[in-house]
């Protein structure tokens, strides 16, 4: 058993410990897992966190995406402490897993299927489907992948991204635009958290990521007009797009930094050439 598998089993046990720690409320594993995701959503909404991983990061989220309550932890300090530990464990699990592995989907599905009748695509199945559909595809140019009929925990998208990363590397990942839709805000959050955190923690930026919150059928027009965005993220926005959104002052600062970096790189290169000549 590797470290990631051991952490996953330990994680499952600690989820149950958090449930048992509640004294005044009957809280099940499904709620605890959603709370872990919700804490990670706070990171995705935090400018100091989301803008540091990659230059020229742009992001946007809906009020529904950020409408998170942890009121059930009032007067439940031990349960809250365990959940905060689980957030750290989840982030570590992502870091120790292969890039774009569906680290939480199956654990969530174990309880979700029993309570709501929702069943998520197993990670291994998602990966095999991606291999069948994407084998031989050209990833030298920008392209999109989507799950527009109910993305769940992002399992199918993660399977595709994992396959692309393994077969074509980070260069191909950087050309992929990812889009998703789900009617359940918890699924919207889970998809965003899993894909964005994998991208950040493994330093594998996407071309863009967008997950919409709505009905794929009745909200079709609104979704395609970008009126139902749950979370939208561009980790390395083109300079002209970045300038249009954040303003020329910040663009000038970025250009200055890039210029200074180029000058320093050139000096190091020249110095290295001089040493080789001597």
Secondary structure, DSSP 8 states (H G I E B T S, - for coil): --HHHHHHHHHHHHHHHHHHH-SSS---HHHHHHHHHHHHHHHHT-HHHHTTSSTT-EEEE-HHHH----GGGTT-HHHHHHHHHHHHHHHHHHHHS-TT--SSHHHHHHHHHHHH------HHHHHHHHHHHHTT---SS-EEEEE-S--TTTHHHHHHHHHHHHHHHHHHHTTEEEEEEES-HHHHHHHHHHHHHHHHHTT---SEEEEEES-TTTTHHHHHTT-SEEEEEETT--HHHHHHHH-HHHHHHHHHHHHHHHHHHHHHHHHHHHHHH-
